[in-house]
Amino acid sequence: MMDTMNSYERLLFRRERAAGVAEGEMKGEIKGTAGLLENQLQRKFGPLPDWAVVRISQADAAILQQWGLNVLDAQGIEDVFRN
């Protein structure tokens, strides 16, 4: 396939492939962070309520990291999700 492309097409192909890899890595990072947060919460508070699982699944990486830090000081699971 690459041998039938001109240099501009090859450049675009490589950029698109790199962007796809970066997007996949970001999704993997978020999924890993969400999983870690769920494990921390279960260890500290027991089984997670459905609302917590939903909030975690909808959060971005920055929020997940903040909630991960909040676990350290939280007295109850609700405290984790306060910003």
Secondary structure, DSSP 8 states (H G I E B T S, - for coil): -GGGS-HHHHHHHHHHHHHHHHHHHHHHHHHHHHHHHHHHHHHHHSS--HHHHHHHHH--HHHHHHHHHHHHH-SSHHHHT--
